[in-house]
Amino acid sequence: MAFGNIGKALVETTKKSVLDGLMSPETAKSAEKIQAAKPAPAPAADALGGVILGQIEAMQRALKEEQELVVLFTAGSETLRVLEIFVPTLHVFVLVGVDSEQNVTRVVIPAEAAQLVCKIMKITPGTQPVRVQVRWPRPKDPAAGAA
């Protein structure tokens, strides 16, 4: 634990014990109820990438056979239809897709900067729906590091 964290923990502990000594049992119970009713904190920045990908996967799971999820990423005048999202870490996305001229394009972007437009669209009869592939990193083999 860092020195600054020790000081902060000591101040918080002291503050809590002083406040507990001043509160009557009824006041303490009311304070506990208020604390329990507080909303959950927003997801940490680490989890942001996971939340985004979870939403995309959930939208895609809910599709009917005649629908597809079109995921678009726009940077400047360039619009990319995303066909694959590679996730080397939850902080970085690699978006792979095609631009308006059908060129295969890759965009490497921090997860917190990813602004994706997701549309559920009907497919042309007789064609196969396109599914966005989300490629999570492979877990590292602990045995491979020991060699």
N, C-alpha and C positions, 0 to 999 in steps of 0.2 A: 504494500500500500504506500503510495507516495506521501511525503510529508504534508503537503497541502490537504490531502484527503483525510489524514489523521486529524488535523485541526478541525476540519469541517465536521467530521463525525463526532468529535468531542463537543463542539458547540451545539450540534443538534441534540445529542444525548443530554447535555446539561439543560438546554432550553426545554426539552420534553419533561425532565424530572421536576424542574421549577414550575412549569405550567400544571403538571399533574398534582403537585402539592397545593396549588391555589384553587383547583377545581373541586366542586362538590361532586359526589358520585352521580347525581342527576345530570350535571353539566358535562361530565366525562362521557356518560352514555350518549347524550345528544351530539357531542363532538364526534364520537365514533360512528354514529348514524350518518352524519354529514360527510365524514371521510369515506364511508362505504358507498355513498350515493354519487360520489364524483365520477365523471366519465373516465373511461380508460384512456391512457395517454395515446397520442398519435403514434403510428408505427415509426420505429427508428429508421434513420436514413439507410441503415444496412438492409432493412426489410423492404424498402421501397421497390426495388427491382423485383422481388418475389411477389409483391402485391400486384404490380402491373402484369406480370406474366400469369399470375393466378387468374386475373380478370379475363385475359385473352383466352386462356384455356377453358374457363367456365363458359364464356360466350360460345366458344367453338363446340363444346360438348352439348349445348342446348340446341344446336342446329338440326333442322330437318334434312332429309335426303336431298331435297331440291334447293337447298340453300348453301351458301358459302360465306365465310367471314373474310371480308376484304379489309386488310390492314394497310393503311397508307402513312407514309412519313414524308413530310415536305421540308426542304431546306432551300431557302431562297426561291428560285423559279423551278427547281427540280422536285418532282414528285416521284416517290419510289413505292411500288406495290410490294410490300414485304411478303416473302414466301417462307422465310426461315429466320428465326431469331436464335443466334448462338449466344450462350451466356457463359463467358469464361469465369466471371464472378458476378455476384448480385449487384456490383457497382458499375459494371460495363456490359453493354449489349452490342452485339455485332448483328446488324440488320442486313439480310441478304434478300435481294429481289430484283425486279426489272424496272427500268425507267420508262418514260413515255415512248422511247424509240426501241424498246425491247432489249436494251443492253443490260447484261448482268451487272449489278451494282452492289457494293458493300458500303455500309456506313458503320463506323465505330463511334459509339456515343456513350457518355455517362448515363446511367439509368435515370438519375434525377432530371436530366435534360430531355429525355425521350418524350416527345409529344406525338402520340400515335392516334390516328383517326380510324375507328373500327366501324365497319358497315356490314350489316347482314343483307345479302343480296340474293335474289333468285337466280339460278343458273339457267342457261339456255337448254331447252329440252334436248336430250340425247348426248349431253356432255357430262363429264365427271366433275364434281365439285373439287375445288382446290382447297386444301387444308394447310394452314400455317403450321410449320414444324417448329417446336420449341426444343432446342438442344441444350440440356443442362450439362454442366461439367461432370465428367466421370469422377467418381470418388478415387482418391489416390490409394494405391495399394501400399499398406505399411511395410509389407515384406520387400517391395521393390526398393524402398529407401534404405533398407538395412544392408543391401548388397554392396 
